[in-house]
Amino acid sequence: MIRVVLIEDDPMVLEVNKQFVERVPGFEIVGTASGGIEGIAKVRALKPDLVILDIYMPGLNGLETLQQIRGEQLEVDAIAITAANDIPTIQRMLHHGAIDYIMKPFQFDRVRQALENYRLVRSRLNKDTTLSQAELDQLWHDKRSTATTQPPQQSNNEMPKGLQEHTMKQVMLFLVHQRKPLSAEEVAEGVGLARVTARRYLEHLEKKMQVKMMIEYGGVGRPVNRYLWVSEGIK
């Protein structure tokens, strides 16, 4: 198993990240932290293989956290999952050894892709004592090509007017823990929203292919739309 520490100050995002990582075979969460200082302490104590961290955090931000990890020569790989999209920040994270960079908002497919790429490279490097140039080129090409062949998600990830990212996170977190499809009314009750508001968030998540809508027929009255979290997309 590849051992992972998560560093994220938003508890809802931390829980979603945890759920996503645990759904990828071969990975286990061994520790979580709500900030950089606590995260570095967890890395020192737990010696994970991989740290997944945010950049925008109070106190020690993600870039400073990664700099200190490298300064202490802690042997851990790093993936950034963050809303930071400016070129200088991206460059500095890569310069300090981040092996992948995922921008919020993101879908499960992108996280799974990053973890599977990492597992492939790690497995090959741990398996062989030496690599030829051709083998290294193939390994690097496979990693890079897989990371760049996903369709652009910018338009699909844009938040519609009137929807709030914080509320979207609450809806997502609520759905992640459900095992059966729910109506907009049930989601509204579970999250504390008006039914019409909950339906707007659910429709947006369906458009992003993170929930699947099923129509329930039968009984008296109109059919009921029910929604199930699927994350990797509608099959």
N, C-alpha and C positions, 0 to 999 in steps of 0.2 A: 504494500500500500504506500502511496505517496502522501506524506504527512503535510498538512496545510495549516497555516495560521492566517486568520483574517484580521485586518486592521481597518476599521470603519467606524466613524463617530455617529452616524445615523443608525439607530437601533433597527429601524424597519428595513433599510437597505442591507444592513448586516445580516438580518434574518433571511432576506431573499437570496443574498450571496451564498449563505450557508446552505440553503435548500438546493440551490443550483449546483454547487460543488458536490454535494453529497449524492446527487443524481447521476454523476459521471462515475462509472465503475473504475475502481483502482485508486480513488482519492478518499481521504478521511480528514475531517477537521479535528485538529488536536488542541486548538486554542483560538480564542478571539480576544480582541482588544478594542477599546473605544478611542484610542489615541496613540500617537507615535511613541511616547515614553513607555507606556504600558506594553505596546507592541514589541519594542526592542527587548524589553525584559522577558517577554514570552519567547521571543526567538532565541535569546541566550539560554533560557531554561529548558525549552522543549526541543531545540535543535531540529526544526522542521526542514523538509526539503524545499518547500515553496511558501512564500508569503504573498498574499493578495492584499493590496492596500489602496486606500483613497489618497488623494492629494490635498483636497480642501478639508483640513482638520484644524481645530483650535490647538494652541500650544505648538507642538512639533508637527509641522505639516508632513505630507507624504514624501516630498522631495528631500526634506531635511532628515526624515526617518531613514530613507534609503541611503543617503550620504553617510549617516552614522553607522548603519549596518555594514556598509563597505569599508568605512574607516576602522571598524573593529575587526574586519576580515572574518565576519560571520559567514559561514558557508551555506548560503541559502539563495535560491533563485527568487525572482520577484516579477509579479504581473500587476500592472496598475489598472484599476477600475475606477474611473473618475469622470467628473463633468468638465475638467480642464481640457480645453481644445486649442490653446494657443501654441504656436510652433516652438517658442523658447522653452516652455515647460515640457513639451513632448521630447524635445532634443535633450534636455538635461536629464530627464528620467531614463532615456535610452543610453546616454553617456554613462550613467551610473549603474547600468546593467539590467534595466527592466527588459525582460525577454518578450513581453507583449504589452499592448496598451489598448484598453477597451473603454470607449466613451459612453457615458450615461446620456440618455436612457439606452439600455441595451436589452437584447433578447437572449434567452437561454442558449440558442444555437451558437451565438458568438462566444459565450463562456465555454461551452462544451468544446468548440473548435480549438480554443486556446489551450485548454487542458489536454485534449487529445494530441495536439501538436507537441506539447511539452513532454507528455508521456512517451511519445514515439522517439523524440530526440534523446531523452534521458535513458530510455531502455537500450537504445543502440550504443550510446556512449558508455554505459555501464557493462554492456555485454562484451564488447570488443576491446582488446588492449591497444590495437592500432587500427587506423583507417587509411585507405588509399585516398589520393586526391579525388578520384572518380566517385568513391563511396561517400566522401564528405560532401562533394558537390551535389550528389543525388539527395542526400539527407537534407542539406540546406535548401535545395530547390523544392523538395516536397513540402518543407515547413513553410517557405515563403509563398509558394503557389497556393497552398491551401488557405493561407491567411488573406490572400488577395482576390479570391474568386467568389466571395460572397456578394450578392447584389447590394447596391447601396441602399441604406435604410433611412436616409435623412428625412425624406418626405413622410415615411411611415412612422417615424419617431416624433414628429412635430406634435406638440400638445395643442389640441383644438382650442379655440377661443372659449374662455369660461371655465376650462378645466385647470386644476391646480396639481402640480407635481406631488406635493405632500399628500393630498387626498388620493391621488393615483397610487402612491406607494401603500397607503392603508388598504385600498381595495385589493391590490395585488397580494399583499401579505395575508389578508383574510382568505382569499381564494386558494392560495398555495396550500393551506391547511385543510381544505375541504376534500372530501372523498366522493361526493355526489354532486351532480349539477344542481345549481340553485337558481331561483327566480330573481329578478331585479328587486322584488320586495324583500326577499330573504337576505340578499346582500345589503340592501339599504338598512335593514334592521340590525344586521351584524356589525356594520361599520358605523352606523349612526348618521345616515344620510336620508334625504328625501328620495322616494322611489324614482321620480323622474331624473334626479341627479345621478343616482346609482346606475340607471339605464344608460346614461350618456357615457359614463366611464366604461361600462361593460361593452358598449358598442365600439368604443375606441380600441379596447383590448382585443375585441374580435377582429377588427380591421388589421391589427398588428399580428394576428394569428397567435395570440397568447391565450385566448380562451376559445372554446368551441361552443357554438350555440346549437341547442337542440329544441325542437318544438314538441311540446307535450300536448297530445290530443286526448279527448275523452272527458267525461263529466259534463257538467252544466257550464255554459259560458264560453268565452273565447279561448282558443289555445294559449298556452303559457310558454313563453320563451325561457329556457333554462340555460345556464352557462357553466361550463366546466373548464378549469385551468388545465391547459395542455402544454404550454410553454414552448416546446420544440416545434409547434405548428400543427395544423390540422391534417390528419392523415386521410 
